[in-house]
Amino acid sequence: MEIIPVLDLMKGLVVHGIKGERDRYQPVKSVLATTAEPLEIARVLQLETGCSTLYIADLDAIQGTGNNISAIREIADQLDVDLWVDAGTATLAPIEQLLAAGADTIIIGSETLETMQQLRLICNSVPRRKILFSLDITKGKVCSRTKELQGTEPTKALSILTGEGLDRFILLTLDAVGTAAGPDVSLLKKARHHFPSTAIIAGGGVKTPSHLSALAILGIDGVLVATSLHKGWIKKEDLKSLGLCQ
């Protein structure tokens, strides 16, 4: 199972995401760093976890209030790490801009996708290895503007999306992000059971090493982590003991 640290970027800084309530986000306070500058936070997260992948959410781009592409470019230039980037885009021009800035994988989020036709156009224009679909989930239902996905059960949405040829997904429980309430194990277990050959990345609520162990036992392919690292609830030695870090 892969550990994938998360950086939520807003107004040029890394912020602490809580339950998707973006108006409440404040610059992150981390036991790993004395700054909220993106490059330094990315650097210490890589050192702490030994990760080969970082997930970046450009919250300004997602909200349509600007972007943090310069920070994304700097991290891509300075660190030897794959970047998964969610900038709230579902059209080709901004995707091409992000790839040119150094993003390795573009996150297509159900929250911002408007039509299945948009998704099909992307899939026909961008190599599949550079696309990762995020099912954004609140109260057990998928958040989306797309009529086929809006308000559906996550496993039904996965069935629709695998039918479109996608095979890598983040299951992001937005109402658990930053809460340390624990991952939605029942949802992830159900998804793993029904889609055994699909790559599933868990996001939201992870606090303790035991949470990571439970996800590994389920056969989850990766897990997004942020708060637990910044608070020191999960440390490098914990990851080493679980065989998740060199």
NORSUL-V633430 format. One record per residue. N is the residue number from 1. SS is DSSP state (H for helix, E for strand, - for the rest). OMEGA is omega as a letter, one per 30 degrees, with the letter a starting at -180 (none if undefined). D_CENTER is the distance of its C-alpha to the mean C-alpha in whole Angstrom. Layout:
# NORSUL-V633430
N|SS|OMEGA|D_CENTER ; N|SS|OMEGA|D_CENTER
This chain:
# NORSUL-V633430
1|-|a|15 ; 2|E|l|12 ; 3|E|a|11 ; 4|E|l|8 ; 5|E|a|8 ; 6|E|l|7 ; 7|E|l|9 ; 8|E|a|10 ; 9|E|l|12 ; 10|E|l|15 ; 11|-|l|19 ; 12|-|a|19 ; 13|E|l|17 ; 14|E|a|14 ; 15|E|l|14 ; 16|E|l|14 ; 17|-|l|12 ; 18|-|l|14 ; 19|-|l|14 ; 20|-|a|12 ; 21|-|a|16 ; 22|H|l|15 ; 23|H|l|19 ; 24|H|a|19 ; 25|-|l|17 ; 26|E|l|19 ; 27|E|a|18 ; 28|-|l|17 ; 29|-|a|20 ; 30|-|l|19 ; 31|-|a|22 ; 32|-|a|20 ; 33|-|l|21 ; 34|-|a|24 ; 35|-|l|22 ; 36|-|l|19 ; 37|E|a|19 ; 38|H|a|16 ; 39|H|a|18 ; 40|H|l|19 ; 41|H|l|16 ; 42|H|a|14 ; 43|H|a|18 ; 44|H|l|18 ; 45|H|l|15 ; 46|H|l|16 ; 47|H|a|19 ; 48|H|a|18 ; 49|H|a|16 ; 50|-|a|17 ; 51|-|l|14 ; 52|-|a|14 ; 53|E|l|11 ; 54|E|l|9 ; 55|E|l|5 ; 56|E|l|7 ; 57|E|l|7 ; 58|E|a|11 ; 59|H|l|12 ; 60|H|l|16 ; 61|H|l|15 ; 62|H|a|13 ; 63|H|l|16 ; 64|-|a|19 ; 65|-|a|20 ; 66|-|l|20 ; 67|-|l|17 ; 68|-|a|16 ; 69|H|l|17 ; 70|H|l|20 ; 71|H|l|17 ; 72|H|l|15 ; 73|H|a|18 ; 74|H|l|19 ; 75|H|l|17 ; 76|H|a|17 ; 77|H|a|21 ; 78|H|a|21 ; 79|-|l|19 ; 80|-|a|19 ; 81|-|l|15 ; 82|E|l|13 ; 83|E|l|10 ; 84|E|a|7 ; 85|E|l|8 ; 86|E|l|7 ; 87|-|l|11 ; 88|-|a|12 ; 89|-|l|14 ; 90|-|l|16 ; 91|-|a|19 ; 92|H|a|20 ; 93|H|l|21 ; 94|H|l|18 ; 95|H|l|16 ; 96|H|l|19 ; 97|H|l|19 ; 98|H|l|16 ; 99|H|l|17 ; 100|H|l|20 ; 101|H|l|18 ; 102|-|l|17 ; 103|-|l|13 ; 104|-|a|13 ; 105|E|l|11 ; 106|E|l|10 ; 107|E|l|8 ; 108|E|a|10 ; 109|E|l|9 ; 110|-|a|12 ; 111|-|a|13 ; 112|-|l|14 ; 113|-|a|16 ; 114|-|a|19 ; 115|-|l|21 ; 116|H|l|21 ; 117|H|l|23 ; 118|H|a|20 ; 119|H|a|18 ; 120|H|l|21 ; 121|H|l|22 ; 122|H|a|19 ; 123|H|l|19 ; 124|H|a|23 ; 125|H|a|22 ; 126|-|l|19 ; 127|-|a|19 ; 128|H|a|17 ; 129|H|l|16 ; 130|H|a|14 ; 131|E|l|12 ; 132|E|a|9 ; 133|E|l|10 ; 134|E|l|7 ; 135|E|a|10 ; 136|E|a|10 ; 137|E|l|12 ; 138|E|a|15 ; 139|-|l|18 ; 140|-|a|18 ; 141|E|a|18 ; 142|E|l|15 ; 143|-|l|15 ; 144|-|l|16 ; 145|-|a|19 ; 146|-|a|20 ; 147|-|a|23 ; 148|-|a|22 ; 149|-|a|19 ; 150|-|l|20 ; 151|-|a|20 ; 152|-|l|20 ; 153|E|a|20 ; 154|H|a|16 ; 155|H|l|18 ; 156|H|l|20 ; 157|H|l|18 ; 158|H|l|17 ; 159|H|l|20 ; 160|H|a|20 ; 161|H|l|18 ; 162|H|l|19 ; 163|H|l|22 ; 164|-|l|21 ; 165|-|l|20 ; 166|-|a|16 ; 167|-|l|16 ; 168|E|a|12 ; 169|E|l|10 ; 170|E|l|7 ; 171|E|a|9 ; 172|E|l|7 ; 173|E|a|10 ; 174|H|a|11 ; 175|H|l|14 ; 176|H|a|13 ; 177|-|l|11 ; 178|-|a|13 ; 179|-|a|16 ; 180|-|a|16 ; 181|-|a|17 ; 182|-|l|16 ; 183|-|l|14 ; 184|-|a|15 ; 185|H|a|17 ; 186|H|l|19 ; 187|H|a|17 ; 188|H|l|15 ; 189|H|l|19 ; 190|H|l|20 ; 191|H|a|17 ; 192|H|a|18 ; 193|H|a|22 ; 194|H|a|22 ; 195|-|a|19 ; 196|-|a|20 ; 197|-|a|20 ; 198|-|l|16 ; 199|E|a|13 ; 200|E|l|11 ; 201|E|a|8 ; 202|E|l|8 ; 203|E|l|6 ; 204|-|l|9 ; 205|-|a|12 ; 206|-|a|13 ; 207|-|a|16 ; 208|-|l|18 ; 209|H|l|19 ; 210|H|l|20 ; 211|H|l|17 ; 212|H|l|16 ; 213|H|l|19 ; 214|H|l|19 ; 215|H|l|16 ; 216|H|l|17 ; 217|H|l|21 ; 218|H|a|19 ; 219|-|l|18 ; 220|-|a|14 ; 221|-|a|13 ; 222|E|a|10 ; 223|E|l|8 ; 224|E|a|6 ; 225|E|l|9 ; 226|-|a|10 ; 227|H|a|13 ; 228|H|l|15 ; 229|H|a|15 ; 230|H|l|16 ; 231|-|a|19 ; 232|-|l|20 ; 233|-|l|19 ; 234|-|a|18 ; 235|-|a|20 ; 236|H|a|20 ; 237|H|l|23 ; 238|H|l|21 ; 239|H|l|19 ; 240|H|a|22 ; 241|H|l|24 ; 242|-|a|21 ; 243|-|a|22 ; 244|-|a|18 ; 245|-|l|19 ; 246|-|none|22
